[in-house]
Amino acid sequence: MRRLATVLLFVASCLVASLLVSVVPTDDTAVRVSREVGEEFVFEDGLAVSARQVRLGTVLTADGAFVARTADVFLVVDARIAVRGLRGGGTLDAEIVSGGRVFAARSSVVVPQAGFYTADAFVVELPREALVGSRLRLTQPAVLTSVHNVPEYDLGVEQAVVDAFAPPVTVDVPAGPAQQVIS
């Protein structure tokens, strides 16, 4: 009798887990929405993100202090992150997609508290040949529970920009972005 109860409990828990997995959205089920640099994207829960500017460099600094040097290229996407909904906090991750390859960002950006915004930067190190046609793909934020659409920004990096890029170039990012009240 005890064994039968254990088996039934196991089967029931497997069914519940299967149901949860089928209804919780993942990055694989999320719909990618194309955006251009400068356009804002608002997630369903009120998190607003805009890619503001794209910069290239070989030396990375944070508020003027040396962080890293690369033989490849640091692609820096300056972004504004605002929370207009009821939730905030946590982090937002991104990756660069180019020519079928995916490059993860070196770090996450901070999602501010509700009613605030931050200016931050996504930093990705990638080879020079991956710059043309690169796209910033935001991943589904862990702080949001019901995301079905996520943005993918066309960064507008053309061959002429890559040809004109002459290292060494230093790019500076904020060491720790401060939250500001949305006005």
C-alpha positions, 0 to 999 in steps of 0.5 A, a space after each residue: 500500500 505504501 509503495 502504491 502511494 509513493 508511485 502515485 505521488 511520483 506520477 502526480 508530481 511528474 504530471 504537475 512538473 510537465 504542465 508547469 514546463 509547458 506553460 512557463 515561457 522560455 527564450 526558445 518560445 519568446 517571440 523576437 521583436 526587431 528594433 533599431 538603435 534608438 527605439 524603445 521596447 517595453 516588456 509586458 510587465 513594464 520594463 522599458 529598454 532602449 539601445 541608445 548608441 553603439 561603440 567599438 574599442 579595444 581597451 575597456 575602462 569603467 569610469 576611467 579605470 582600466 578593466 581589460 584589453 583585447 586583440 578582438 573588439 569590445 562592442 559596447 551598446 549603451 542602453 537605458 533601462 526603466 521600470 514603469 511597472 510594479 516590479 523592478 530589481 534584478 539583472 538583464 542579460 544580452 548576447 550578440 548574434 552575428 552570422 549564426 554565431 552567438 557571443 555572450 555579454 561580459 556582464 549583466 545590466 542592473 534593472 532598477 527599482 520600479 519608478 526609476 531608470 538607469 543608463 548602463 552598457 552591454 559589453 560583448 567581446 567578439 572578433 572583428 569579422 563578426 561586427 557587420 550585421 551584428 544584432 543585440 538580443 536581449 534575453 528574457 529577464 528573470 524578474 519578469 514572469 510572463 514575457 512572450 516578446 523580447 527585443 532584438 536590436 539591429 546595431 547598424 554596424 556596416 563594413 565601412 565602420 569596421 574598415 574605419 576602425 583603427 585600434 587602439 580605441 578606448 571605450 568607457 562604461 559606467 562603473 556602477 550606474 545610479 538609479 534616477 527617478 523617471 520623470 
